[in-house]
Amino acid sequence: MIRSWLGWLACIHVLALLSPLVFAAELPATGTVQVLFTPWDDAEGALIREIDAAKKSIHAQAYLVTSRNIARALIDAHIRGVKLVLLADREMMVKNETSQVPKLHEAGIEVRLETRYAAAHNKILLVDAEGDRPVVITGSYNFSFSAQARNAENLLILRGNRALARDYLSNWRRHRDEALPYADAIVQ
């Protein structure tokens, strides 16, 4: 029994090692990459600059949103006419009294809450994902003060890779379709 489990684990490990090669072969290497590491780099400032530069749309997916600065930037983008939809983990939003998700909903931003998974642990911002100069932001960085000031986190900002943005947007849409509208998810 143990040998069969170890065999499966070995197969999974090999697949995990090979999967970046498969995806790298499918996506052309275009655009630029910026990497930030907290607490040393100003990841929050970089996120806010990308939000401020959004022209048409922001597709966000967050496990945790407690940063007032990021929430303010998202609300400002919404006010200036950027189409913005946030997917958030329902349990983290309910459990965390400093969550900014209710504030974002109250500001008129479309919020959908993910309930299907033990943890909807994605941290993604797609800025103008369907345009000529899309930006994909991802990494371990939660949208929180602790992620900037207390934790060891990473943030990748990938600019100008349309194939990558399409893949991320496709996955984001799959999650959106499974998520519940804010009002419906709060009632549960």
FENMO-V939017 format. One record per backbone hydrogen bond with DSSP energy under -1.0 kcal/mol. CO is the residue of the C=O (numbers start at 0). NH is the residue of the N-H. E is the energy in kcal/mol with one decimal. If there is no record, write none. Layout:
BEGIN
<<CO:NH:E> <CO:NH:E>>
END
This chain:
BEGIN
<<0:4:-1.9> <1:5:-2.7> <2:6:-2.5> <3:7:-2.3> <4:8:-2.7> <5:9:-2.3> <6:10:-2.2> <7:11:-2.7> <8:12:-2.5> <9:13:-2.4> <10:14:-2.6> <11:15:-2.6> <12:16:-2.1> <13:17:-2.1> <14:18:-2.4> <17:21:-1.7> <18:22:-2.5> <19:23:-2.6> <20:24:-1.7> <21:25:-1.1> <22:26:-1.6> <27:29:-1.6> <31:158:-2.3> <33:156:-2.9> <35:154:-2.2> <36:40:-3.1> <40:42:-1.8> <41:45:-1.9> <42:46:-2.7> <43:47:-2.5> <44:48:-2.2> <45:49:-1.9> <46:50:-2.4> <47:51:-2.9> <48:52:-1.3> <50:53:-1.1> <55:82:-2.8> <56:127:-3.0> <57:84:-1.9> <58:125:-2.5> <59:86:-2.2> <60:123:-3.0> <61:88:-1.4> <63:142:-1.6> <64:99:-3.5> <66:70:-2.2> <67:71:-2.6> <68:72:-2.1> <69:73:-2.3> <70:74:-2.5> <71:75:-2.7> <72:76:-2.3> <73:77:-2.3> <74:78:-2.6> <75:79:-2.0> <76:81:-2.4> <77:80:-1.6> <82:57:-2.7> <83:109:-1.1> <84:59:-2.8> <85:111:-2.7> <86:61:-2.9> <87:113:-3.2> <88:92:-1.8> <89:93:-2.5> <90:94:-2.7> <91:95:-1.6> <95:98:-1.8> <99:103:-2.2> <100:104:-2.5> <101:105:-2.7> <102:106:-1.4> <103:108:-1.9> <104:107:-2.0> <109:85:-2.7> <110:181:-2.1> <111:87:-2.1> <112:179:-2.6> <113:89:-2.0> <118:120:-1.5> <123:60:-2.7> <124:136:-2.6> <125:58:-2.3> <126:134:-2.1> <127:130:-1.9> <133:159:-3.0> <134:126:-2.6> <135:157:-3.2> <136:124:-2.0> <137:155:-3.6> <141:143:-2.0> <142:65:-2.2> <142:66:-2.3> <144:148:-2.9> <145:149:-2.2> <145:150:-2.6> <152:37:-1.8> <153:140:-1.6> <154:35:-2.5> <155:137:-2.1> <156:33:-2.3> <157:135:-2.8> <158:31:-2.2> <160:164:-2.3> <161:165:-2.4> <162:166:-2.1> <163:167:-2.6> <164:168:-2.7> <165:169:-2.4> <166:170:-2.1> <167:171:-2.7> <168:172:-2.6> <169:173:-1.8> <170:174:-2.0> <171:175:-2.7> <172:176:-2.5> <174:178:-1.6> <179:112:-3.0> <180:184:-2.4> <181:185:-2.0> <182:186:-1.1>>
END
